[in-house]
Amino acid sequence: MDCVTLANNHALDFRRDALGDTFRHLSDAGIVWIGAGVDEAAARTPTILGRDGSRVGVTDHLRDYAAAPGRPGVTFADLRSDAPCWLLSAIGSVDADIVVVWPHWGPNMVG
């Protein structure tokens, strides 16, 4: 396993300290993550994965547990109308052969 996404409705089930523990455990295991961070800037930062000469950029987004300046949480981009400027900039800044944007769609617990 090279990369996991943390932008989901369970990221803060055990609060922000546990999310920090998750960051440390993943880092210790050599696994990168997307969709969450120690603050808004870190949560919005894509990662680059390399395999067989190709580079893949990956990012993820979710609202309910959004990171903020100085507060851990997940990435959020409101995609209901247009992609926000910061997201387009982040995608454009990725030096990769493929960029994957992985949104978390729809409300929880609804069929």
N, C-alpha and C positions, 0 to 999 in steps of 0.2 A: 504494500500500500504506500503510495507516494503522497497523496493529497486527500483531505476530507473537507466537506463543507459543514460549517457550523451555523449558518443562517437558517435556522428552523425554529419552530415553535417550542422546542424543548431546550434551547440553548441556555435559558436562565431558570430552568426548573428548580435548581438548587442555588440560585442567586449569583451575583457577580463574582464573589470569591471563588465559587466552584468553577465558573467559566475560566477564571485565571488559572486554577489548578489544571483544567483541561489544556490550556495553552502550554503549561509547563510539561505535562505528560506527553503531549504530542511532540513538542520540541525535543524532549529527552529521547523519544523513540525515533527521531529523525523524520517525522511526518509533518509536512506543511499543511496549513489550513487556509481556507478562504471564508469570507462572509462573516467574520467576527474579528474583534481586536481589542486592545487595551483602551482604545479611544476611537473616535470617529475616523480619523485619518488612517489609522492602522486597519480598521474594519473595511475601509474602502479600497485598500491596496490590493491589486491583483497579484497573483503569483504566476511564475513561469515554470512549466514542467517540460523537461526535455526527454525525448525518447527516439531512438533510431534516426537522429539528425533533425527531427522536427521539434519545434518549440510551440507549446500550447499555453495560451494565457487563459486563466480561469478566474471568474468572480461570481458573487452571489448576493442576493438582496432580500430583506424582510423587514417589516415595519414595527411590529409590536415590541421588540426588544432592541430598538435602534441604539447604537453607540452614539455618544455625543462628545464634544470636546471635554477631555478629562474624565470620561465615564466609559467603562467597558460595555460592550454589547455587540450586536450584529449590524451588518450593513443594511441600509434601507435606501431604495430608489423608488419613487412613486412613478410607475410606468403607465398610469391610466390615460394620460394624454400624450406627452412627449417625454423622451428620456431627458433627465436633468443634465445640465452642462457638465457637472463634475463627472458623471458616468461616461458621457461621450469623450471627455478628455482622458479619463482613465483608460478606456478602450483604445483610443488613438495613441496612447503613450506606450502600449505594450508592443515590444519588439518580438513578435511571434509569427509563425506560419498560420496559426489558427487561434482565434480568440473565442472562448466559450463564456457566455453570460448565462448564469443559471438562476433564474428567478424562482421564488417560492410563491405560487399563485393561489389565490382564493382563501376564504376563511377556514379555520380549523373546525373539525367535527361536523362538517356539512357534506352530505353525499352528492 
